[in-house]
Amino acid sequence: MDRRTTAVRAARAGAALATELFRTGLDAETKESATDYVTEADRRTQERIVDRLAEDYPDETVIGEEGDGRKRLQSGETAWIVDPIDGTTNYVRGMPLWATSVAVVEDGDPVAAANCLPLLGDEYHADTEDAVRDAYRPDGPVDGGDTATVSDTAGLEASLVAPTLRYTGDGAYGSLLGTLSPNVGDVRRFGSAQTTLSLVAGGHLDAAVGVSEAYPWDTVAGVHLIERAGGTVTDLAGEPWTPGSEGLVASNGRIHDDLLALL
């Protein structure tokens, strides 16, 4: 089984279970903050994805948000990266802005990724050869759907830009908003990093910005989708982005230099 097909099928399987459990009154626990939730749906969805991955690649490492497993990539390894429900706060509050995300990297480089946004009716997936596909048909072919491309917006003044970071109370979020708001067309925040990055890949947003280091399950799949859809992803200094970078600027490429200068 090729890796793209496995990523898509695993993400679809997880998204189907998460959708089944959505708005069913699940109890929610908190992790690092009062709005950093985890539910039984997160755990069960990750288990289903891991089981599906093991059918095709039983001996490969899985790095997932939930559970006690390893949370960081190691140099030189091949690893699957799983976020069962990216946007759990939205999920807990009954909002449909969440994603199920699966990616695979070889020595730090993404080779396939799939993000399912089932309540929005969207799915984005790509490998290193074919164009990004944008479709949500849980039983459809992996190569089905339309080709997704980044937007053609050419100026910051007309751009829609979304922060990816969570509000932390340390001033970073407010500072970023204060920088972006007077200089871009408008700012959006969706509460799900993979949803946000997928929307950049699909041309619905012009850019996404994070100003701190993020976990690989929040970024790797979406970064790969944006790059395969014709966009540009760097760190805050304009250097090539890696899963260990501090900060992320992902755009359609046309506004990238101006956005970096602004930041």
HUWOHU-V674157 format. One record per residue. N is the residue number from 0. SS is DSSP state (H for helix, E for strand, C for the rest). PSI is psi in radians with two decimals (999 if undefined). D_LAST is the distance of its C-alpha to the last C-alpha in whole Angstrom. Layout:
n = (N:N)
ss = (SS:SS)
psi = (PSI:PSI)
d_last = (D_LAST:D_LAST)
//
This chain:
n = (0:1:2:3:4:5:6:7:8:9:10:11:12:13:14:15:16:17:18:19:20:21:22:23:24:25:26:27:28:29:30:31:32:33:34:35:36:37:38:39:40:41:42:43:44:45:46:47:48:49:50:51:52:53:54:55:56:57:58:59:60:61:62:63:64:65:66:67:68:69:70:71:72:73:74:75:76:77:78:79:80:81:82:83:84:85:86:87:88:89:90:91:92:93:94:95:96:97:98:99:100:101:102:103:104:105:106:107:108:109:110:111:112:113:114:115:116:117:118:119:120:121:122:123:124:125:126:127:128:129:130:131:132:133:134:135:136:137:138:139:140:141:142:143:144:145:146:147:148:149:150:151:152:153:154:155:156:157:158:159:160:161:162:163:164:165:166:167:168:169:170:171:172:173:174:175:176:177:178:179:180:181:182:183:184:185:186:187:188:189:190:191:192:193:194:195:196:197:198:199:200:201:202:203:204:205:206:207:208:209:210:211:212:213:214:215:216:217:218:219:220:221:222:223:224:225:226:227:228:229:230:231:232:233:234:235:236:237:238:239:240:241:242:243:244:245:246:247:248:249:250:251:252:253:254:255:256:257:258:259:260:261:262)
ss = (C:C:H:H:H:H:H:H:H:H:H:H:H:H:H:H:H:H:H:H:H:C:C:C:C:C:C:E:E:E:C:C:C:C:C:C:E:E:E:H:H:H:H:H:H:H:H:H:H:H:H:H:H:H:H:H:C:C:C:C:E:E:E:E:C:C:C:C:C:C:C:C:C:C:C:C:C:E:E:E:E:E:E:E:E:E:C:H:H:H:H:H:C:C:C:C:C:C:E:E:E:E:E:E:E:E:C:C:E:E:E:E:E:E:E:E:E:H:H:H:C:E:E:E:E:E:E:C:C:C:C:C:E:E:C:C:C:C:C:C:C:C:C:C:C:E:E:C:C:C:C:C:C:C:C:H:H:H:C:E:E:E:E:C:C:C:C:C:C:C:C:H:H:H:H:H:H:H:H:H:H:C:C:C:C:E:E:E:C:C:C:C:H:H:H:H:H:H:H:H:H:C:C:C:C:C:E:E:E:E:E:E:E:C:C:H:H:H:H:H:H:H:H:H:H:H:H:H:C:C:C:E:E:E:C:C:C:C:C:E:C:C:C:C:C:E:E:E:E:E:E:C:C:C:C:H:H:H:H:H:H:H:C)
psi = (2.26:2.74:-0.62:-0.79:-0.74:-0.77:-0.79:-0.82:-0.63:-0.75:-0.70:-0.73:-0.76:-0.76:-0.63:-0.75:-0.77:-0.67:-0.70:-0.61:-0.14:2.34:0.66:0.26:0.56:2.48:2.49:2.39:2.85:2.67:-1.64:-0.29:3.03:-0.24:0.26:1.55:2.75:2.49:2.99:-0.52:-0.71:-0.85:-0.82:-0.64:-0.75:-0.72:-0.74:-0.73:-0.80:-0.72:-0.70:-0.72:-0.68:-0.38:-0.59:-0.59:1.23:-0.35:0.12:2.62:2.48:2.21:1.95:2.74:-0.69:2.84:-3.05:0.18:3.08:2.50:-0.04:2.62:2.65:2.57:2.36:-0.12:2.76:2.21:2.52:2.43:2.18:2.26:1.85:-0.73:1.71:1.96:0.73:-0.58:-0.78:-0.77:-0.83:-0.64:0.07:0.29:2.48:0.16:1.43:2.84:2.64:2.19:2.33:2.28:2.82:2.38:2.61:2.02:0.77:-0.19:2.17:2.40:-0.25:2.61:2.62:2.23:2.12:2.23:1.30:-0.61:-0.25:-0.13:0.49:2.61:2.32:2.30:2.68:2.72:-2.61:0.00:-0.92:2.83:2.82:2.38:2.48:1.80:2.63:1.68:1.68:-0.46:0.17:3.01:2.61:-0.59:0.22:3.05:3.09:2.73:2.26:2.41:2.70:2.93:2.96:0.29:2.29:-0.14:2.53:-0.60:-0.32:0.09:2.63:2.10:2.43:2.23:2.57:-0.26:2.65:2.61:2.20:-0.15:0.03:0.12:-0.23:-0.73:-0.81:-0.68:-0.76:-0.77:-0.71:-0.52:-0.77:-0.82:-0.77:-0.15:-0.23:2.97:-0.79:2.80:2.41:2.56:2.28:-0.19:0.26:1.94:-0.74:-0.60:-0.80:-0.84:-0.65:-0.68:-0.51:-0.77:-0.61:-0.03:0.15:-0.50:2.72:-0.43:2.75:2.51:2.29:2.48:0.15:2.94:2.45:2.81:2.66:-0.55:-0.28:-0.20:-0.74:-0.84:-0.86:-0.66:-0.80:-0.73:-0.76:-0.79:-0.70:-0.38:0.09:0.11:-3.08:2.38:2.18:3.07:-3.03:-0.35:0.00:0.10:2.73:2.36:2.47:2.88:-0.33:0.05:2.56:1.83:2.65:2.27:1.99:2.14:3.11:-0.03:-0.61:-0.58:0.14:-0.86:-0.72:-0.65:-0.73:-0.77:-0.69:-0.78:999)
d_last = (42:39:36:34:37:38:34:35:38:37:34:36:39:36:35:38:39:36:37:41:40:37:38:41:41:40:39:36:35:32:30:27:27:29:27:27:30:32:35:38:37:34:37:39:37:35:39:40:37:38:42:41:39:42:44:43:41:43:42:38:36:34:31:31:29:32:35:36:35:32:29:27:28:30:30:32:33:33:32:32:29:30:28:31:29:26:25:28:28:28:31:32:32:33:30:30:27:27:27:30:28:30:28:30:29:31:30:26:26:26:29:30:28:29:28:30:29:33:33:31:33:30:30:28:29:29:30:30:32:32:30:28:31:30:33:35:38:39:42:41:41:38:37:38:35:33:31:27:25:21:20:21:18:17:15:12:15:17:15:15:12:13:12:14:15:18:18:19:20:18:15:12:13:13:10:8:11:11:7:8:12:12:10:12:15:15:14:17:17:20:21:21:19:21:22:19:18:22:21:18:21:23:22:22:18:15:13:12:9:11:9:13:16:18:21:22:24:21:19:22:24:21:19:22:23:20:21:24:24:22:18:16:14:12:11:7:9:11:14:16:16:19:20:19:16:14:11:11:9:13:13:16:15:16:12:11:10:9:6:5:6:4:0)
//
